[in-house]
Structure formats: structure tokens, C-alpha cells
Amino acid sequence: MEAEAPGCGGDGSPRGDGCRAAPPGAVSNGSDAESGQELVELRVIWNKNKYDVKFCLDSTGADLKQKIHSLTGLPPAMQKVMFKGLLPEEKTLREIKVTNGAKIMVVGSTINDVLAVNTPKDATQQEGKAEESKKEPLCRQKQHRKVLDKGKPDDVMPSIKGVQERLPPVPLSGMYNKSGGKVRLTFKLEQDQLWIGTKERTEKLPMASIKNVLSEPIEGHEDYHMMAFQLGPTEASYYWVYWVPNQYVDAIKDTVLGKWQYF
């Protein structure tokens, strides 16, 4: 869908495309005849919805969040906007080198979604959660112990306790998969794909095909997690990754599932 908002008068006030209209008498020297400022074509992707917009290159990330709010109803405070990492609010699109055709990934839930997630569950569901919490930790189960007993890989990325960070610009590497082989995770945000790479091959998975992401701290090494990507309808489809640095766990879930996590 094409989403272009009309401009405003020549008083310098903001317009729907993020530019400000030139004052009376100003001469245009850009691609936008009304404001004299250059526009860039973007594809905004949120919850599998795609919006084609034209926006001013000299507008900031905060301005773009306001535009996304008008398109999706998602408040700026609840948006994570990503272009080669988390989009800085204070910088302009030109400064972060946004080009024509760039894909802007948006993660976040509306107020109604939040309320639905946080609605108290009935007694049966609560009991089910309580029972689940009594289960043996994943890291003690035999199928995982054979990998964890190898110890922490020497070349795994360092962890930072008590900190949550956005995804780094480089792949997450040095981790193990279920067979004990080395694995790396590459997040191709502009293609909406997760690349799972091993020595033998690289699987390129559309993020929309991943049904769930599980994680649990590793006992004795709580600054690292074991994590599973659900690629099919059953537990047999889980792709396990071990020794994921704690600071990236939430960012991985948010990026892959395209929504906020409340558990």
C-alpha cells in the first residue's frame, strides 16, 4: 500500500512526509518541489504488514516514529525501529545512510495487544504454569547435558550480566548446536531472515516461518542461555543453540517473533 500524507502550508510546519514546508518565497533545489527537501522511498514492515512511504532524508528517527504511529497506531514509545540495528532517534535518515527502497523493520505491540497478553488467565491455566515451573530445568536434561558438558566454547562471544542490548552488527558466533558443532546466527533484517550457519551449510529462514523462540539460563553460567527456534509444529522441530550471551536474548526474541515479549 502507498502511504503518503498531504503537505501543509508554507509556514515551515511539519508535513506527513517528515519534511517541513519551505517558508514563503523559498526556492526549491531538491526533489520535493514544495519544501526543497529530498525524499526517500521506504518500505515499513510491522507484524507482516508492509507500508510504502516517502519520507524526508533530513528528518530524524523520532520523526519517522511519528509517521509509523500514523500508519499503524503503534505509539512511538512502544516501537523498536530497526535499520541495520536500532534506529537512533536523534540522527537523521541521511546521517545513517538510508537509501531508496530501504526496509524499515518495526517491532512492538499496540495497547490492546498488551492488555490481551496481560489479561489474567483462568485457574486451570495458572495451575498449568505452576506445574510447568516444577519441571526439571532444560540444562539438566540428558539430551542437552551431552552438549553442555563440553564446557563453554573458547571463542564464544563475551556476555554482560544484567544488561540487555540490541543485536550487534556482526553475526553471533562461537556457539554450539545440538550435535555439538559450531553455529553462528546472522540476522538479515532487511530481508526479514535468520541465517543459521554451520561448517557444512547455511540455512536461510524467513523469520515469519519461526513459530516460537525458547530460552533458559545455563545453570552455573547464568550469563549465557540455551535457546531453541521452533521451525515446525512439534518439539522435534526445535533447533537448539547453546551459549547465547544473555544480553542478546530479548533482542533475538523481539526480532524473530516481531512482537514484545512478556515472559
Summary of the structure (lengths in Angstrom):
residues: 263
radius of gyration: 22.1
end to end distance: 33.7
largest distance: 75.8
contacts: 746
relative contact order: 0.11
helix: 24%
strand: 30%
